[in-house]
Amino acid sequence: MKIWDAPTRIYHWLQAVLFTAMCVTGFLQEGPHLTIGLALAALLVWRILWGLVGSKTSRFLHFVKSPRSAVNYLLGKEKHHGVGHNPAGGLMVILMLSLLVFQCFIGMAQAGYFDDYISDESWLYDIDLLAALHLYGAYLLMGLVGVHLAAIAIYSAKGKSLVKAMITGRQAQLQPTSLFFRSNKRAGAILLGIGGFLTYFVSG
């Protein structure tokens, strides 16, 4: 059955590509690192908004559980009977989104995009602090990506292909589940609006 809409799948793969490009250009200190970061920032805002007004399985209210639920799921004390992200997967989504937003924010601060909106005494003017936060944030994100890839491998070994589901949008489901999917046009309009606003902000 269909569980993932096109916007969520497009976001997932674009995030993977942009994050990889960010790491390569960042650590090599060459290439369009800032431009890629701004594209990632727009993508993140799109995902956050889609998590509020998008399809059921894309909404945060559908898959975000408490940290206790995530731990209990990992320990086998709690089962996941629904579709979409399990409690641990939902927590991973929130962690990665939060860290990516933080990384983009720090990167934009380093580039001076917030200079007109902060005081001269703000910590956002501390170049050394920003550089350290950006570096350690990158290391932490790569660690989370490693955990994510390990989880995918474990599920694959158990016969559940998460990669295939994120490509096709479909996954075998024993029990019929009522889901709703929002229009792809709505997602496209939101993305265009975000892109236009960000372009105006960084060029203003």
C-alpha positions as CSV (number, residue, x, y, z in Angstrom):
1,M,0.0,0.0,0.0
2,K,1.0,3.6,-0.5
3,I,2.5,5.2,2.7
4,W,4.8,8.0,1.5
5,D,3.7,10.9,-0.8
6,A,6.0,12.3,-3.5
7,P,7.0,15.5,-1.6
8,T,8.3,13.5,1.4
9,R,10.3,11.2,-0.9
10,I,11.7,14.1,-2.9
11,Y,12.7,15.8,0.3
12,H,14.4,12.7,1.6
13,W,16.6,12.2,-1.4
14,L,17.3,15.9,-2.0
15,Q,18.3,16.2,1.7
16,A,20.7,13.2,1.3
17,V,22.3,14.8,-1.9
18,L,22.6,18.3,-0.4
19,F,24.0,17.1,2.9
20,T,26.6,15.0,1.1
21,A,27.5,18.0,-1.0
22,M,27.7,20.2,2.1
23,C,30.1,17.8,3.8
24,V,32.3,17.5,0.8
25,T,32.5,21.3,0.0
26,G,32.7,22.1,3.7
27,F,35.6,19.9,4.6
28,L,37.5,20.5,1.4
29,Q,36.8,24.3,1.8
30,E,36.0,24.7,-1.8
31,G,33.0,24.7,-4.0
32,P,29.5,26.4,-3.6
33,H,29.2,25.5,0.1
34,L,27.0,28.6,0.9
35,T,24.8,28.1,-2.1
36,I,24.2,24.5,-1.3
37,G,23.5,25.5,2.4
38,L,20.9,28.0,1.3
39,A,19.2,25.4,-0.9
40,L,19.2,23.0,2.1
41,A,17.7,25.7,4.3
42,A,14.8,26.2,1.9
43,L,14.3,22.4,1.7
44,L,14.2,22.2,5.5
45,V,11.6,24.9,5.9
46,W,9.6,23.1,3.2
47,R,9.7,19.8,5.2
48,I,8.8,21.5,8.4
49,L,5.7,23.1,6.8
50,W,4.8,19.9,5.1
51,G,5.1,18.2,8.5
52,L,2.3,20.5,9.6
53,V,-0.1,20.6,6.6
54,G,1.0,17.7,4.4
55,S,-0.1,14.1,4.0
56,K,-0.9,12.0,7.1
57,T,2.3,10.0,7.3
58,S,4.4,13.1,6.7
59,R,2.8,15.0,9.6
60,F,4.8,15.3,12.9
61,L,1.6,14.6,14.8
62,H,1.4,11.2,13.1
63,F,4.9,9.9,14.0
64,V,6.5,12.0,16.7
65,K,6.4,10.1,20.0
66,S,8.1,10.6,23.4
67,P,11.7,9.7,23.9
68,R,10.4,7.0,26.4
69,S,8.4,5.4,23.6
70,A,11.5,5.4,21.3
71,V,13.6,3.7,24.0
72,N,10.8,1.2,24.8
73,Y,10.5,0.4,21.1
74,L,14.3,-0.2,20.8
75,L,14.2,-2.4,23.8
76,G,11.3,-4.4,22.4
77,K,8.9,-3.3,25.1
78,E,6.7,-1.4,22.7
79,K,5.4,-2.5,19.3
80,H,4.8,-0.3,16.3
81,H,1.4,-1.2,14.7
82,G,0.9,1.8,12.5
83,V,2.4,2.8,9.1
84,G,5.3,5.2,8.5
85,H,8.0,6.0,11.0
86,N,8.2,3.9,14.2
87,P,8.9,5.8,17.5
88,A,12.7,5.5,17.1
89,G,12.6,6.6,13.5
90,G,10.3,9.5,14.3
91,L,12.8,10.7,17.0
92,M,15.6,10.4,14.5
93,V,13.7,12.6,12.0
94,I,13.3,15.3,14.6
95,L,16.9,15.1,15.7
96,M,18.2,15.3,12.2
97,L,15.8,18.1,11.2
98,S,16.8,20.1,14.3
99,L,20.5,19.7,13.8
100,L,20.2,20.6,10.1
101,V,18.3,23.7,10.9
102,F,20.9,24.6,13.5
103,Q,23.7,24.0,11.0
104,C,22.0,26.2,8.4
105,F,21.4,28.9,10.9
106,I,25.0,29.0,12.1
107,G,26.2,28.9,8.5
108,M,24.0,31.9,7.6
109,A,25.2,33.7,10.7
110,Q,28.8,33.1,9.6
111,A,27.9,34.6,6.2
112,G,26.5,37.7,7.8
113,Y,22.9,37.3,6.9
114,F,21.7,38.2,10.3
115,D,24.0,41.2,11.0
116,D,21.2,43.7,10.4
117,Y,19.0,42.0,13.0
118,I,21.3,41.5,15.9
119,S,23.3,43.7,18.3
120,D,27.0,44.1,18.1
121,E,27.4,42.2,21.4
122,S,25.5,39.1,20.2
123,W,27.3,35.7,20.3
124,L,26.5,35.5,16.6
125,Y,29.4,37.9,16.0
126,D,31.9,35.5,17.7
127,I,33.5,34.0,14.5
128,D,35.5,31.4,16.4
129,L,32.5,30.2,18.3
130,L,30.4,29.9,15.2
131,A,33.1,28.0,13.4
132,A,33.4,25.5,16.3
133,L,29.7,25.0,16.5
134,H,29.4,24.5,12.8
135,L,32.2,21.9,12.8
136,Y,31.0,19.9,15.7
137,G,27.5,20.1,14.4
138,A,28.7,18.5,11.2
139,Y,30.4,15.7,13.1
140,L,27.3,15.1,15.1
141,L,25.2,15.0,11.9
142,M,27.5,12.5,10.3
143,G,27.2,10.3,13.4
144,L,23.4,10.4,13.1
145,V,23.6,9.5,9.4
146,G,25.8,6.6,10.4
147,V,23.1,5.4,12.9
148,H,20.4,5.9,10.3
149,L,22.3,3.8,7.7
150,A,22.9,1.1,10.3
151,A,19.2,1.0,11.1
152,I,18.4,0.7,7.3
153,A,20.8,-2.2,7.0
154,I,19.3,-4.0,10.0
155,Y,15.8,-3.6,8.7
156,S,17.0,-4.8,5.3
157,A,18.5,-7.9,6.9
158,K,15.1,-8.6,8.4
159,G,13.4,-8.4,5.0
160,K,12.0,-4.9,5.3
161,S,13.4,-2.6,2.6
162,L,13.1,1.0,3.9
163,V,15.0,2.3,0.8
164,K,12.6,0.7,-1.6
165,A,9.7,2.2,0.3
166,M,11.2,5.7,0.1
167,I,11.7,5.2,-3.6
168,T,8.3,3.8,-4.6
169,G,6.3,5.2,-1.7
170,R,4.8,1.8,-1.1
171,Q,5.2,-0.8,1.5
172,A,3.6,-4.1,2.3
173,Q,1.0,-3.7,5.1
174,L,-1.0,-6.6,6.6
175,Q,-3.8,-4.5,8.0
176,P,-5.6,-1.9,5.9
177,T,-5.0,1.6,7.3
178,S,-6.9,4.8,6.5
179,L,-4.5,7.5,5.2
180,F,-4.9,10.8,3.4
181,F,-2.6,12.4,0.9
182,R,-2.3,16.1,0.2
183,S,-2.0,17.5,-3.3
184,N,1.5,17.6,-4.8
185,K,0.5,21.0,-6.2
186,R,0.1,22.3,-2.6
187,A,3.6,21.1,-1.8
188,G,5.0,22.7,-5.0
189,A,3.4,26.0,-4.2
190,I,4.8,26.0,-0.7
191,L,8.3,25.2,-2.0
192,L,8.1,28.0,-4.6
193,G,7.0,30.5,-1.9
194,I,9.8,29.5,0.4
195,G,12.3,29.7,-2.4
196,G,11.1,33.2,-3.4
197,F,11.2,34.5,0.2
198,L,14.7,33.1,0.8
199,T,15.9,34.6,-2.4
200,Y,14.5,38.0,-1.4
201,F,16.0,37.7,2.1
202,V,19.6,36.8,1.1
203,S,19.6,39.4,-1.7
204,G,18.1,42.2,0.3
